[in-house]
Amino acid sequence: MASKATLLKEEGNRFFAQKDFKSAERLYTEAIARETSDPTLFTNRAFARLELKAWEDVITDCLSALELSPNNMKAFYYLAQAQIHLNHPNEALVSALTAYEYSLRNNSPSTGKISALVLKAKKEKWAARENERLARKGDLLAETEEGLRALARGDTLRRQQLMAQGLLSAEAEEQSRINSEKEVGRKIEELRSIFAISNPFKPERRVRMRRVVCE
């Protein structure tokens, strides 16, 4: 005779098949309360929680399943998906690669899906690294622009001191200010152009690269 936990799991599976993931999660939870040593109960609930987008809970269930079954392919597979949604691409790639390794060992029919997840995790990792690089570059550009503006403010202060000493006329100071603002503006635009060209996603860089190849 099947145990109460098994009956609850089977009922949960029926609700899952009907896409009633909330009821499936509840039944798996009741089954776990009666049987805490069955890793399939945790992976089943993790799968239901994936559908419910309860990412943190998915991770908790997967880790519980892995404590009971360290080579559990499904646990690593679900874990990787939750980690991607929580913007942890490095950890997701490790989990996905582990799931892929076990799927190959077991000749699993899920190998294709897991392979696609590995590729997705790699793309997410690369995108996160690129976003970090661009953020650092943006900070550098902002600091450089502020440095140019600070130099311009220093020039303004010096001209005002010369005017106070009668060594510079108002007309000359005004013309000097206009020239200084133009020069700072030109340098900032030049800087922004250089930074834009170094971005592989910017169309300006692709145009420049095509010109270099054509020439």
Disulfide bonds with the S-S distance in Angstrom:
none
